[in-house]
Amino acid sequence: MPIDVVIAGAGPNGLMLACELALAGVRPLVLERLPGPSDEQRANGLVGQVVRMLDRRGLHERLTGSTAPPQPAPFFMFGAFPLDLAALPDNPIYLLMVPQRRIEQVLAERASELGVEVRRGHEVTGLIQEPGTVTVEVTGPAGPYRIETRFLVGADGGHSLTRKLAGIGFPGVTTDRTISRSAHVSVPAELIDPAGGGLAVPGYGSVPPFMHHRTERGLLSFAPFPSGPPLVSTTELLPSGDDDRGQHEEPLTVSELRDSVQRVLGVDVPLGPPEGAGPHMLRRLTGGNTRLADRFRDRRVLLVGDAAHVHSAIGGPGLNLGLQDAINLGWKLAAELGGWAPPGLLDSYEAERRPAGQRVTMHTQAQAVLIGPGGQVTALRELFGELLADRHTVRHLADLVAGADIRYDMGTVPSDVGAASLTGRWAPDLLLHTETGPVRLAELTRDARPLLLDLTDGGTLADDAAPWRDRVDVVTTRCEDPKVTALLLRPDCYVAWASASPRPDDQQREELRSALTRWFGHPAAARAEAAGHLPSGVRM
């Protein structure tokens, strides 16, 4: 019997997808070519909408050790410009400063709890697509073997072999003149600004913490993480005509990074080796790629994360984009496997997530221009700085960076004008009042099921949703937010239908039933029993 889904890659995106599938009752198998979890220092945290999404799956508490919900950040950056976010209503920028290896650890633990099998040291080396299955060729510790699966998902990074084997193009732009260096270091205590935590560099001035600091010679960032040594990073342009890559083949040293800092700032900063136990980052990257797969699906092969898009790491958008790919795909793939997916549901994965990838590749390329060296860029930055005096511009950029500007096409515009602005957008955080006390919306989305939130007078919508009770949960409760009285949420927490009417009329109820059919298929009696699932009915 074929395995439901094989996922190539046990990084954050592959593990997140595996968790989403398992929550939906699907049996995934994860294959990872590396023999064990990597100690390589990569991302240092999460930025944007995905922080709140992890809260809605109960993972934020595991990553932070705190039951407190995520809180928006008072500032962030765009193209080495500070964004003052404190005054923004409904600030969309959330940060979670957790190393990527810890994120992978938590996701691996969650996947194990859900019964997901992860085979490490097993690499996908080939695939053969049949009308109803994919035969996956694998090389493991005991030698080559084959697996038959209904779907194969490539979560195997920017050099994805899955993408190449499927014949999916990866067009884009390669730059080879930039060189970036990053390392954990030690910094003399007298250079740390006691007020702001940044660097106070004699002969130069202040370098703020956790910000990109641009000069006409390059870019510098100083990140004094609370746990572990500070991280210093630089970006420079290679000299024009410098084609000798040999000088950059040896491993990076702290001394080389110190020389780079001196070139960027024009003064020496006495950096030393990091203190404490590692692993410590010591990484040099020459050149960069901005690429977007020309399609995210080829029949029964799909792509998520870096396998589908690569771009500059500026602003940390990678995991925000990739993890939301996984969450968008998971429930749709489960619906297809479960037999209740409406026509076109699985195709909507690419239709929704490829434009999101285009947005990220666009704004990271724009930021790369803004942080570049030279007097012409300085002039551009002067103009851009004037635009940032407008709070609407700050809001626009904050939404862009967070991924909060995404609005999916839900098929119809609701007749309820008061709720039209919510449809297609990510569901707002709501505090609900139940008989047992207050409950956050995030606490009702942990199981990744579709959810109808009925806040109408008397809870009148349960009967409308009853034919979908095997697939859609209904919560009847109260909320003090006057802007909404009902929300139909997809498992990825995007609003498929909304109402602002205390008592929805017949047309609005018909629109609800239409949305239920569009996203969760036609009603089917006894489908849950046939699939071995019990209907959840109405929850309170």
Secondary structure, DSSP 8 states (H G I E B T S, - for coil): --EEEEEE--SHHHHHHHHHHHHTT--EEEEESSSS---------EESHHHHHHHTTT-HHHHHS--S---B-SEEEETTEEEE-TTSTT---BEE---HHHHHHHHHHHHHHTT-EEEET-EEEEEEE-SS-EEEEEEETTEEEEEEEEEEEE-S-TT-HHHHHTT----EEEEEEEEEEEEE-B--GGGB-TTTSSEEETTTEEE-TTSEEEETTEEEEEE--SSSS-EEEEEEE--TT----GGGSS---HHHHHHHHHHHHSS----B---SSS---EEEEEEEEEEE-S-SEETTEEE-GGGTEE---TTS-HHHHHHHHHHHHHHHHHHHHHT---TTTTHHHHHHHHHHHHHHHHHHHHHHHHT--SHHHHHHHHHHHHHTTSHHHHHHHHHHHHTTT-----SS--S-HHHHTTTTSB----EEEETTEEEEGGGG-TT---EEEE-STT---HHHHGGGTTT-EEEE-EES-TT-SEEEE-TTSBEEEEE--SS--HHHHHHHHHHHHHHH-S--TTHHHHHT-----EE-
